Structure formats: C-alpha cells, structure tokens
C-alpha cells in the first residue's frame, strides 16, 4: 500500500512537466530568431524535459537577456517558475508575454489564474474576458468561463464579508474568509482581515498563523511583524515578541511603532531573565526585587503581573518567609486555583508555619492536576508524615522555636528551657517527676535539632529518637527515649560535665 501511495504521488509530481512539455510543443507563431537565442531555448527545453529546472532556467534567462522582445523566452521562463512553485516570479514574465503578444491566450489564462489567487479579482476577470474574445481553444474557453464564475462568486462573498466584519460579526466574517482564501490563497489583505477576526474572537494562535503567512506573501510587511509581536507580548511570550519585533526593525530600522515596542519588550525581557538567573543562584531576596521591577515596567498586561507574583511566591517560600509566601501565593491562586507550582510553594510555606493540614490539602489539590509530578508525590508524603508527627512529639514546639531556626537560636532556647525545668528546681515529688520528663524532652529536642542529619530526618517527618522509625533496632549510634538517669551528670549550659548534683528526697 505504501509503495502504491508513493507511485501515485510520484506521478502527480510529473504533471507540471507534462503540461510544460505540451506548451513547449506549441509552435503557433514564429518569433524573430537568432541562432544564439534559439540554442538557449532548445537547450532549456531539453533540460526541462529532463527535470533539471535550475539549469533550464539559466538558459531561459540567457535567452531573455539576448532578445528582450522574444515573448516565447518569457513564456518558457514563466513556465519553469511555475513548475518550481515561484509564482511571484512567473507573473511579471506572463505580463511581458501578454504585452508582446496580446492574443497569446495560454499566457493570459495563466496570468488570470495567478491574479485570482492573489485576490486581484478585477484584473483576473479582465484577463478571462479577453481570453474568451481571442478565439481560444475549447479547453481554454471552458477554463476561462469557469474562472469568470469564480471571480463573480468571490466578489459577492467579499462584499458580504466586509459587511459582517463592520457589523462586528467576526465569527461569520471568519467563516466567509475561509471560503475566500480557498480560492484567493495568496491574498495578503484577506489573511490580515481574518487575523483581525481571530484577534477579536480571542483565537490568538490562529491570528498569529495568518499574520506569519502574510509576512511571507508580502516581503516588507512591517505591520504584520508588529502585530505578531504585540500578540505574543500580550500572551506573555516576551522572547517570541522580541524575535518578531526585531524582524520588523530589520525591514525598517526607523519604524517608530516597532522601535518603541522593541525598547519596552527588551527592557522587560532583560528584567525577567535577570530575575530567573538570581533564582538559579538562590538569591531570592534580589530576585523578589527584580520581579517587583517587572510589575512596574508592565502594569497593564495581567499575565506579567501574575507571572511576577507567582515567582515572588516561589522566592518567599524558598527564602523561608512563610507568612509572606502564604499571602502572595493565595493571591495568585485566586486567579489560577489549579496552578501546581504555586500550590507546591504555598504547601511548603504552610509546612514552615506548621500548618500541616493546609499543606496536605494543597499537595492533594496539586496531585489532582499533576499526578506524574514527583515533587508533588514526595511533598504530599512528607506533609502527611509531618502532620502525623505533629500529633506526637514536636521538638520545635518543645523548645519554642520556628522550624527554620538557626542552631544558635536552638541552643539558646534549650538553655533557657533546661534551666527552667531542671528537676532540682522542684521540691514536690509529683512536680519533680513532671520536670524530669520535661527535661528529658528538652534534652532530646536539643540533641535532634543540633545534629544536621537527625534534624533533616525530623524535618522529613521521621522522629530519629522513635524506635518505630529505626531499622534493626539501631539508629546509627544515637540513643532514643533516654531515661532520667541517663541525663544525670549532663551540663545543659556547656560542653563539659555537669557541675552540680541532683538532690532526691
């Protein structure tokens, strides 16, 4: 089946050459000849028959240069251009043929077809009418009549389209433009009009597609490049916006609109790239400042404001500014409640603020919209462990410090708590027993939170002093759930031995 499809396509590709060869056999009129021109034409004809289009074209160029009045040289060169898909280049040659030989119906018919594709309906109609008046062959007559009907249909449809567009019925206008562009495929104005319909309908991707086609159909189309750039800008794609506006300035470095827009996009792009570099370097405070500048640079496009706030939320969370992160992330989630990145950042901020239920809820919401995200899976498991842990012993709460407390803060809090709850401070037996247990918890908290590895495990939701979390009954040399006697002789205020005795009644 694949080989049949290939052969079918291969045969189709030969059709232009067959048509070309049929035209080249046309000897209806003798041209003024000279040996050199005829030699180029003959060689070009043979090369064309062999499918060597570029070589054939060079001979037809030479023939035109040698004899600018030779209409057949222009016609054969136009035929090669058409076979190569270079219709723009073929059109001037066909016009030269018609000018030199007004009754050459084949050239006029081909020119009319090209003009129709360009949307030049009046000019195309004139060519088809003249074909009918110049004794055409039966096929040429049929083709010309068919194309005249098509011209009439396009003209009526074009009037209707402009009426619908002016009435702001953009959906109907776009549908009519679809029909027009099936025939007038190279009409720049129609593509730009359909792009405007798509813009009004909010279908910006389709608008960009039509405008890009317009830039290829019209070489100096600065207006289309400017519009593409502004669309990308509003969509939040500042890098693509910058690329397109540069294309406009390549065509016209002094273009006022393009230059003004270029300066704005370049400034914004530089700020965003700089902010992202700072985040990569973990300079979160500086990155926050840079994204605040982004919001000042472009306050009128909502996308950039929300993008900046999303990244500020991320930086605050990474910078362990829990309350500020929660506030900013929540603001973003009001507009974009399923934003997985923001849900993850707020969940982490909730964990820092010990709001474990809220953290689990955010990770669960994120998982609903990103089941395959490994960060979400790991974060949810950690949040669930911390929630469970919080319902048991929380070493941070025992010492009264935040989860992001530095080691010196932890030691200071430990010394204060140890001094307060030292059992020798209590005479009543029940109070002394309570103080002994409290002192054990305080000492355990200090042991875990001042050891980097033990603290890491605890922050992940595991209690390194809990026998349930130990494998094989060994926790790597650390003692867990020590009794009161094991702490006797321990100095809570220094690194040496305890310098006073416990008194027991």
MARMILO-765758 format. One record per residue (C-alpha): x, y, z. Coordinates in nm, 2 decimals. Each point is the difference from the previous one (the first is absolute). Example, Ala and Ser with C-alpha at 12.3 -4.5 7.8 and 13.67 -1.06 7.14 Angstrom:
REM MARMILO-765758
{{1.23, -0.45, 0.78}}
{{0.14, 0.34, -0.07}}
END
This chain:
REM MARMILO-765758
{{0.00, 0.00, 0.00}}
{{0.29, 0.24, 0.09}}
{{0.17, -0.06, -0.34}}
{{-0.33, 0.07, -0.18}}
{{-0.04, 0.33, 0.19}}
{{0.35, 0.09, -0.09}}
{{-0.05, -0.08, -0.37}}
{{-0.32, 0.20, 0.00}}
{{0.18, 0.31, 0.15}}
{{0.29, -0.05, -0.24}}
{{-0.24, 0.00, -0.30}}
{{-0.17, 0.32, 0.12}}
{{0.34, 0.17, 0.03}}
{{0.05, -0.06, -0.38}}
{{-0.32, 0.18, -0.10}}
{{0.16, 0.35, 0.00}}
{{0.27, -0.13, -0.23}}
{{-0.25, -0.16, -0.24}}
{{-0.19, 0.32, -0.02}}
{{0.32, 0.19, -0.05}}
{{0.10, -0.23, -0.29}}
{{-0.33, 0.03, -0.16}}
{{0.03, 0.38, 0.01}}
{{0.36, -0.02, -0.14}}
{{-0.13, -0.19, -0.30}}
{{-0.22, 0.29, -0.09}}
{{0.13, 0.15, -0.32}}
{{-0.29, 0.23, -0.08}}
{{0.21, 0.30, -0.07}}
{{0.35, 0.04, -0.14}}
{{0.21, 0.24, 0.21}}
{{0.28, 0.22, -0.12}}
{{0.30, -0.24, 0.04}}
{{0.36, 0.00, 0.01}}
{{0.23, -0.30, 0.04}}
{{0.11, 0.07, 0.36}}
{{-0.35, 0.06, 0.14}}
{{-0.13, -0.31, -0.17}}
{{0.28, -0.20, 0.14}}
{{-0.08, 0.11, 0.35}}
{{-0.36, -0.07, -0.05}}
{{0.06, -0.35, -0.14}}
{{0.25, -0.09, 0.28}}
{{-0.24, 0.14, 0.26}}
{{-0.28, -0.21, -0.15}}
{{0.21, -0.32, 0.02}}
{{0.11, 0.07, 0.36}}
{{-0.36, 0.07, 0.10}}
{{-0.11, -0.33, -0.15}}
{{0.27, -0.17, 0.21}}
{{-0.13, 0.17, 0.31}}
{{0.32, 0.22, 0.04}}
{{-0.20, 0.32, 0.08}}
{{0.29, 0.21, 0.13}}
{{0.21, -0.07, -0.31}}
{{-0.29, 0.06, -0.23}}
{{-0.08, 0.33, 0.18}}
{{0.36, 0.12, -0.06}}
{{-0.04, -0.05, -0.38}}
{{-0.33, 0.18, 0.00}}
{{0.16, 0.29, 0.19}}
{{0.26, 0.02, -0.27}}
{{-0.26, -0.01, -0.28}}
{{-0.19, 0.29, 0.16}}
{{0.32, 0.20, 0.04}}
{{0.10, -0.06, -0.36}}
{{-0.35, 0.09, -0.14}}
{{-0.22, 0.20, 0.24}}
{{-0.27, 0.00, -0.27}}
{{-0.03, -0.38, -0.03}}
{{-0.33, -0.07, 0.17}}
{{0.06, -0.38, -0.02}}
{{0.31, 0.04, 0.21}}
{{-0.20, 0.17, 0.27}}
{{-0.28, -0.26, -0.02}}
{{0.24, -0.29, 0.03}}
{{0.17, 0.16, 0.30}}
{{-0.33, 0.07, 0.16}}
{{-0.09, -0.37, -0.06}}
{{0.31, -0.10, 0.19}}
{{-0.07, 0.24, 0.28}}
{{-0.35, -0.16, 0.04}}
{{0.15, -0.35, 0.00}}
{{0.24, 0.12, 0.28}}
{{-0.29, 0.15, 0.20}}
{{0.13, 0.35, -0.05}}
{{-0.33, 0.17, -0.11}}
{{0.11, 0.35, 0.10}}
{{0.29, -0.02, -0.25}}
{{-0.22, -0.15, -0.27}}
{{-0.26, 0.28, 0.01}}
{{0.22, 0.28, -0.15}}
{{0.12, -0.24, -0.27}}
{{-0.36, -0.09, -0.09}}
{{-0.08, 0.37, -0.01}}
{{0.29, 0.06, -0.24}}
{{-0.14, -0.28, -0.23}}
{{-0.35, 0.16, 0.00}}
{{0.15, 0.34, -0.08}}
{{0.21, -0.14, -0.28}}
{{-0.26, -0.24, -0.13}}
{{-0.35, 0.11, 0.11}}
{{-0.18, -0.29, -0.17}}
{{0.21, -0.27, 0.18}}
{{-0.29, -0.14, 0.19}}
{{0.19, -0.27, 0.19}}
{{0.22, 0.27, 0.17}}
{{-0.29, 0.22, 0.07}}
{{-0.20, -0.28, 0.15}}
{{0.29, -0.10, 0.22}}
{{0.04, 0.36, 0.11}}
{{-0.37, 0.03, 0.08}}
{{0.03, -0.31, 0.22}}
{{0.29, 0.16, 0.19}}
{{-0.18, 0.33, 0.04}}
{{-0.30, -0.19, 0.14}}
{{0.22, -0.17, 0.26}}
{{0.14, 0.33, 0.10}}
{{-0.36, 0.13, 0.05}}
{{0.03, 0.26, -0.29}}
{{-0.35, -0.08, -0.11}}
{{-0.06, 0.28, -0.25}}
{{0.33, -0.06, -0.18}}
{{-0.06, -0.37, -0.01}}
{{-0.35, 0.05, -0.13}}
{{0.14, 0.22, -0.28}}
{{0.25, -0.27, -0.11}}
{{-0.27, -0.27, -0.01}}
{{-0.23, 0.22, -0.21}}
{{0.28, 0.08, -0.25}}
{{0.08, -0.37, -0.03}}
{{-0.36, -0.06, -0.11}}
{{0.03, 0.27, -0.26}}
{{0.32, -0.13, -0.16}}
{{-0.11, -0.33, -0.17}}
{{0.10, -0.23, 0.29}}
{{0.02, -0.38, -0.03}}
{{-0.30, -0.19, 0.14}}
{{0.19, -0.08, 0.33}}
{{0.12, 0.36, 0.04}}
{{-0.36, 0.12, -0.06}}
{{-0.14, -0.24, 0.27}}
{{0.28, 0.10, 0.24}}
{{-0.06, 0.37, -0.05}}
{{-0.38, -0.02, 0.05}}
{{0.05, -0.21, 0.32}}
{{0.24, 0.26, 0.14}}
{{-0.22, 0.29, -0.09}}
{{-0.28, -0.16, 0.20}}
{{0.25, -0.05, 0.29}}
{{0.10, 0.37, -0.02}}
{{-0.37, 0.10, 0.02}}
{{-0.05, -0.22, 0.30}}
{{0.30, 0.13, 0.18}}
{{-0.10, 0.37, -0.06}}
{{-0.34, -0.06, 0.14}}
{{0.14, -0.19, 0.30}}
{{0.25, 0.27, 0.06}}
{{-0.27, 0.26, 0.03}}
{{-0.19, -0.21, 0.25}}
{{0.32, -0.06, 0.20}}
{{0.07, 0.37, 0.04}}
{{-0.36, 0.06, 0.10}}
{{0.02, -0.27, 0.28}}
{{0.33, 0.13, 0.12}}
{{-0.13, 0.35, 0.02}}
{{-0.30, -0.13, 0.19}}
{{0.25, -0.17, 0.24}}
{{-0.13, -0.35, -0.08}}
{{0.36, -0.13, 0.00}}
{{-0.10, -0.37, 0.01}}
{{-0.20, 0.03, -0.33}}
{{0.26, 0.22, -0.16}}
{{0.28, -0.25, 0.09}}
{{-0.21, -0.29, -0.16}}
{{-0.05, 0.20, -0.32}}
{{0.37, 0.09, -0.01}}
{{0.07, -0.38, 0.03}}
{{-0.19, -0.04, -0.33}}
{{0.17, 0.30, -0.16}}
{{0.34, -0.13, 0.08}}
{{-0.06, -0.34, -0.15}}
{{0.01, 0.18, -0.33}}
{{0.20, 0.32, 0.07}}
{{0.27, -0.19, 0.19}}
{{0.27, 0.28, -0.05}}
{{-0.22, 0.29, 0.09}}
{{0.19, 0.18, 0.28}}
{{-0.29, 0.24, 0.09}}
{{-0.24, -0.29, 0.05}}
{{0.24, -0.18, 0.23}}
{{0.05, 0.31, 0.21}}
{{-0.37, 0.06, 0.02}}
{{-0.06, -0.36, 0.12}}
{{0.28, 0.05, 0.25}}
{{-0.19, 0.30, 0.13}}
{{-0.31, -0.21, 0.03}}
{{0.19, -0.26, 0.20}}
{{0.14, 0.27, 0.23}}
{{-0.35, 0.13, 0.07}}
{{-0.11, -0.36, 0.07}}
{{0.29, -0.06, 0.23}}
{{0.15, -0.27, -0.22}}
{{0.35, 0.15, 0.00}}
{{0.18, -0.31, -0.11}}
{{-0.20, 0.00, -0.33}}
{{0.06, 0.38, -0.04}}
{{0.38, -0.05, 0.03}}
{{-0.01, -0.28, -0.26}}
{{-0.18, 0.23, -0.25}}
{{0.23, 0.29, 0.07}}
{{0.31, -0.21, -0.04}}
{{-0.13, -0.11, -0.34}}
{{-0.06, 0.36, -0.09}}
{{0.37, 0.08, 0.08}}
{{0.11, -0.26, -0.25}}
{{-0.25, 0.11, -0.27}}
{{0.11, 0.37, 0.03}}
{{0.37, 0.05, 0.05}}
{{-0.01, 0.34, 0.17}}
{{-0.29, -0.07, 0.23}}
{{0.11, 0.19, 0.31}}
{{-0.36, 0.05, 0.12}}
{{-0.05, -0.38, 0.02}}
{{0.33, -0.05, 0.19}}
{{-0.10, 0.28, 0.25}}
{{-0.34, -0.16, 0.05}}
{{0.14, -0.35, 0.05}}
{{0.25, 0.14, 0.26}}
{{-0.28, 0.18, 0.19}}
{{-0.21, -0.32, 0.01}}
{{0.29, -0.20, 0.14}}
{{0.06, 0.27, 0.25}}
{{-0.36, 0.00, 0.13}}
{{0.02, -0.38, 0.02}}
{{0.30, 0.03, 0.23}}
{{0.26, -0.14, -0.25}}
{{0.24, 0.29, 0.02}}
{{0.28, -0.20, -0.17}}
{{-0.20, -0.07, -0.32}}
{{-0.13, 0.36, 0.01}}
{{0.36, 0.12, 0.00}}
{{0.09, -0.22, -0.29}}
{{-0.30, 0.13, -0.22}}
{{0.06, 0.36, 0.08}}
{{0.36, -0.04, -0.11}}
{{-0.12, -0.12, -0.33}}
{{-0.20, 0.32, -0.04}}
{{0.31, 0.21, 0.07}}
{{0.21, -0.20, -0.25}}
{{-0.24, 0.12, -0.27}}
{{-0.02, 0.35, 0.13}}
{{0.24, 0.11, 0.28}}
{{-0.18, 0.33, 0.03}}
{{-0.35, -0.15, 0.05}}
{{-0.14, 0.21, 0.30}}
{{-0.25, -0.25, 0.12}}
{{0.24, -0.30, -0.02}}
{{0.28, 0.19, 0.16}}
{{-0.21, 0.12, 0.29}}
{{-0.14, -0.35, 0.06}}
{{0.35, -0.15, -0.04}}
{{0.13, 0.22, 0.29}}
{{-0.28, -0.11, 0.23}}
{{0.03, -0.37, -0.08}}
{{0.38, 0.00, 0.03}}
{{-0.02, 0.17, 0.34}}
{{-0.26, -0.24, 0.13}}
{{0.18, -0.30, -0.14}}
{{0.33, 0.10, 0.16}}
{{-0.17, 0.05, 0.34}}
{{-0.17, -0.35, -0.02}}
{{0.32, -0.17, -0.11}}
{{0.20, 0.17, 0.27}}
{{-0.26, -0.10, 0.27}}
{{0.01, -0.37, -0.12}}
{{0.38, 0.00, 0.02}}
{{-0.01, 0.13, 0.36}}
{{-0.25, -0.28, 0.08}}
{{0.24, -0.25, -0.15}}
{{0.27, 0.15, 0.23}}
{{-0.24, -0.03, 0.30}}
{{0.02, 0.38, 0.05}}
{{-0.37, 0.01, 0.07}}
{{-0.02, 0.35, 0.16}}
{{0.17, 0.16, -0.30}}
{{-0.23, -0.20, -0.23}}
{{-0.31, 0.13, 0.18}}
{{0.13, 0.35, -0.05}}
{{0.05, -0.06, -0.37}}
{{-0.35, -0.15, -0.05}}
{{-0.14, 0.31, 0.18}}
{{0.17, 0.20, -0.27}}
{{-0.17, -0.22, -0.27}}
{{-0.34, 0.10, 0.14}}
{{0.09, 0.36, -0.01}}
{{0.14, -0.02, -0.36}}
{{-0.32, -0.17, -0.13}}
{{-0.30, 0.07, 0.22}}
{{-0.26, -0.02, -0.28}}
{{0.04, -0.36, -0.11}}
{{-0.15, -0.23, 0.27}}
{{0.21, -0.30, -0.10}}
{{0.33, 0.16, 0.10}}
{{-0.14, 0.11, 0.34}}
{{-0.13, -0.35, 0.08}}
{{0.33, -0.16, -0.13}}
{{0.20, 0.24, 0.22}}
{{-0.21, -0.07, 0.30}}
{{0.02, -0.37, -0.06}}
{{0.38, 0.02, 0.00}}
{{0.00, 0.23, 0.30}}
{{-0.21, -0.27, 0.18}}
{{0.27, -0.25, -0.09}}
{{0.28, 0.22, 0.12}}
{{-0.17, 0.07, 0.33}}
{{-0.07, -0.36, 0.06}}
{{0.36, -0.10, -0.08}}
{{0.13, 0.29, 0.22}}
{{-0.21, -0.14, 0.29}}
{{-0.21, 0.31, 0.03}}
{{-0.31, -0.22, 0.07}}
{{-0.27, 0.26, 0.08}}
{{0.09, 0.23, -0.29}}
{{0.02, -0.30, -0.24}}
{{-0.34, -0.13, 0.11}}
{{-0.16, 0.35, -0.06}}
{{0.16, 0.04, -0.35}}
{{-0.07, -0.36, -0.11}}
{{-0.36, 0.03, 0.11}}
{{-0.04, 0.31, -0.21}}
{{0.12, -0.18, -0.31}}
{{-0.22, -0.30, 0.07}}
{{-0.31, 0.22, 0.01}}
{{0.05, 0.05, -0.38}}
{{0.16, -0.33, -0.08}}
{{-0.12, -0.26, 0.26}}
{{0.15, -0.30, -0.17}}
{{0.35, 0.14, -0.04}}
{{0.21, -0.29, 0.11}}
{{0.32, 0.19, 0.05}}
{{-0.17, 0.26, 0.23}}
{{-0.18, -0.28, 0.19}}
{{0.34, -0.17, 0.07}}
{{0.15, 0.33, 0.11}}
{{-0.29, 0.08, 0.23}}
{{0.01, -0.35, 0.14}}
{{0.36, 0.04, 0.09}}
{{-0.07, 0.33, 0.17}}
{{-0.28, -0.16, 0.20}}
{{0.25, -0.27, 0.11}}
{{0.24, 0.28, 0.12}}
{{-0.29, 0.16, 0.19}}
{{-0.10, -0.35, 0.14}}
{{-0.34, 0.01, -0.17}}
{{0.02, -0.36, -0.09}}
{{-0.37, -0.06, -0.09}}
{{0.02, 0.29, -0.25}}
{{0.32, -0.13, -0.15}}
{{-0.15, -0.35, -0.05}}
{{-0.30, 0.16, -0.16}}
{{0.21, 0.20, -0.25}}
{{0.21, -0.30, -0.10}}
{{-0.32, -0.21, -0.05}}
{{-0.14, 0.27, -0.22}}
{{0.33, 0.02, -0.20}}
{{0.00, -0.38, -0.04}}
{{-0.35, 0.01, -0.15}}
{{0.13, 0.22, -0.28}}
{{0.35, -0.15, -0.03}}
{{0.00, -0.36, 0.09}}
{{0.34, -0.08, -0.15}}
{{0.19, 0.29, 0.17}}
{{0.26, -0.17, 0.23}}
{{0.03, 0.32, 0.21}}
{{-0.37, -0.01, 0.08}}
{{0.01, -0.36, 0.10}}
{{0.30, 0.05, 0.22}}
{{-0.14, 0.32, 0.15}}
{{-0.33, -0.16, 0.08}}
{{0.16, -0.30, 0.17}}
{{0.22, 0.24, 0.21}}
{{-0.29, 0.22, 0.09}}
{{-0.20, -0.30, 0.12}}
{{0.30, -0.13, 0.21}}
{{0.04, 0.35, 0.15}}
{{-0.38, 0.01, 0.08}}
{{0.02, -0.33, 0.17}}
{{0.32, 0.11, 0.18}}
{{-0.16, 0.32, 0.12}}
{{-0.26, -0.21, 0.18}}
{{0.29, -0.16, 0.20}}
{{0.32, 0.17, 0.12}}
{{0.10, 0.32, -0.18}}
{{0.36, 0.09, 0.10}}
{{-0.04, 0.35, -0.14}}
{{-0.31, 0.06, 0.22}}
{{0.18, -0.15, 0.30}}
{{0.27, 0.27, -0.03}}
{{-0.24, 0.26, -0.12}}
{{0.19, 0.08, -0.33}}
{{-0.10, 0.02, -0.36}}
{{0.08, -0.28, -0.25}}
{{0.25, 0.23, -0.17}}
{{0.18, 0.10, 0.32}}
{{0.38, 0.02, -0.01}}
{{0.22, -0.23, 0.22}}
{{0.09, 0.29, 0.24}}
{{-0.37, 0.08, 0.05}}
{{-0.07, -0.37, 0.08}}
{{0.29, -0.02, 0.25}}
{{-0.12, 0.33, 0.16}}
{{-0.35, -0.13, 0.03}}
{{0.12, -0.33, 0.13}}
{{0.20, 0.16, 0.28}}
{{-0.29, 0.22, 0.11}}
{{-0.24, -0.30, 0.00}}
{{0.26, -0.23, 0.18}}
{{0.06, 0.26, 0.27}}
{{-0.38, 0.05, 0.05}}
{{-0.08, -0.38, 0.01}}
{{0.30, -0.13, 0.19}}
{{-0.14, -0.25, 0.25}}
{{0.21, 0.15, 0.29}}
{{-0.22, 0.30, -0.03}}
{{-0.30, -0.20, 0.13}}
{{-0.06, -0.13, 0.35}}
{{-0.34, -0.17, -0.04}}
{{0.05, -0.36, -0.12}}
{{-0.27, 0.01, -0.26}}
{{0.13, 0.33, -0.14}}
{{0.35, -0.14, 0.00}}
{{-0.11, -0.31, -0.21}}
{{-0.18, 0.23, -0.24}}
{{0.31, 0.22, -0.03}}
{{0.22, -0.31, -0.05}}
{{-0.21, -0.10, -0.30}}
{{-0.01, 0.36, -0.13}}
{{0.38, 0.02, 0.04}}
{{0.04, -0.32, -0.20}}
{{-0.21, 0.14, -0.28}}
{{0.20, 0.32, 0.00}}
{{0.33, -0.19, -0.02}}
{{-0.13, -0.22, -0.27}}
{{-0.12, 0.30, -0.20}}
{{0.34, 0.16, 0.03}}
{{0.17, -0.33, -0.10}}
{{-0.21, -0.04, -0.32}}
{{-0.01, 0.37, -0.11}}
{{0.37, 0.07, 0.04}}
{{0.10, -0.31, -0.20}}
{{-0.03, 0.07, -0.37}}
{{-0.08, -0.35, -0.11}}
{{-0.25, -0.07, 0.29}}
{{-0.17, 0.34, -0.07}}
{{-0.03, -0.08, -0.37}}
{{-0.17, -0.32, 0.08}}
{{-0.24, 0.17, 0.24}}
{{-0.08, 0.27, -0.26}}
{{-0.09, -0.28, -0.24}}
{{-0.26, -0.13, 0.25}}
{{0.21, -0.27, 0.18}}
{{0.09, 0.01, 0.37}}
{{0.36, -0.12, 0.02}}
{{-0.05, -0.08, 0.37}}
{{-0.31, -0.20, -0.05}}
{{0.06, -0.38, 0.00}}
{{-0.28, -0.05, -0.26}}
{{0.21, 0.20, -0.25}}
{{0.32, -0.21, 0.06}}
{{0.10, -0.29, -0.22}}
{{0.16, -0.30, 0.17}}
{{-0.03, 0.17, 0.34}}
{{0.30, 0.23, -0.07}}
{{-0.02, 0.37, -0.08}}
{{0.36, 0.05, -0.10}}
{{0.15, 0.05, 0.35}}
{{-0.27, 0.24, 0.14}}
{{-0.19, -0.09, 0.32}}
{{-0.37, 0.06, 0.00}}
{{-0.26, 0.04, 0.27}}
{{0.26, 0.02, 0.26}}
{{-0.10, -0.04, 0.37}}
{{0.07, 0.27, 0.25}}
{{0.31, -0.18, 0.14}}
{{0.17, 0.02, -0.34}}
{{-0.01, 0.38, 0.02}}
{{0.15, 0.03, 0.35}}
{{0.34, 0.16, -0.01}}
{{-0.09, 0.18, -0.32}}
{{0.07, 0.38, -0.01}}
{{-0.28, 0.17, -0.20}}
{{0.20, 0.33, 0.00}}
{{0.33, -0.12, -0.13}}
{{0.19, -0.27, -0.18}}
{{0.17, -0.14, 0.31}}
{{-0.14, -0.23, 0.28}}
{{-0.28, 0.12, 0.22}}
{{0.14, 0.21, 0.28}}
{{-0.26, -0.07, 0.27}}
{{-0.18, -0.30, 0.14}}
{{-0.37, -0.08, 0.00}}
{{-0.16, -0.02, 0.34}}
{{-0.27, -0.27, 0.05}}
{{-0.23, -0.02, 0.30}}
END
